[in-house]
Amino acid sequence: MNRSGTEFEDRIGAAVIRRLTTGVRPSPAPRPPHRSSSRAHYVLIDELLVAEELAGLRQYTLDRQNLFAETRVMHAESGQGELDYSRRRSRVLFEFEPWQSLLTRRVLAAVPFVLARLGRESFPVSRVEAQLTASNDGEFFRPHNDNTHERVRRREITFVYYFFTEPKPFNGGELRLYDGPPLPSGQTPPSFVSITPRQNQVVFFPSNTMHEVRTTYVPSRSFAHSRFTVNGWVHK
């Protein structure tokens, strides 16, 4: 992005902000798969970025392949991040300005609409976390929720924004949202909805929702063909 994030948004993305603040057109819900339920609550919004922004974010991401690090999961007792390849495999970039600020502003603009659609009371947002994640061949994130540990207890709404090269170079990588907490046996609930990654679409859901990222399949194994997301959390 040659211009500052604010100037770029003022000139190119003003229409998007107006659309988000005056009423977002939610995309149709995906067709439920076998053994699924529509009871898991989520909101889908199409076209969070305009075309020039989407292209810029995509190129920015490809140019910084070497800066991505392996993702971690929180240790059950310490709450500290640790590598656990049985639970999560992907790569992440925590700092990605100016796109980090741009996506954060778009998310904040959508929050009132999202809360209304989810039937939740509004709240003062203390901060928004956002990170850039790349999922390549054979990578996944096993079932979990996003605000179990004390240090992340104030996460209220999770968001996942999808983007990738065209034509779509991967399969899988669906976001599965479960209806209910883990069963006493440790198994996942039988009811869920499955959301297929779609270009320039963002999904919002409560951070206490049990969810997982299904295995992504990238035949080329090229970084450029990864399932890319900007994922994060709106804090109370």
Buried (B, 14 or more C-beta within 10 A) or exposed (E): BEEEBEEBBEEBBEEBBEBBEEEBEBBEEBEBEEEBBEEBBBBBBBBBBBEEBBEBBBEBBBEEBEBBEEBBBBEEEEEEEEEBEEBBBBBBBEEBEBBBBBBBBBBBBBBEBBBEBBEEEEBEBEEBBBBBBBBBBEBBBBBBBBBBBEEBEBBBBBBBBBBBBEEEBBBBBBBBBBBBEBEEEEEBBEBBBBBBBBBBBBBBBBBBBBBBBBBBBBEEEBBBBBBBBBBBBBBB
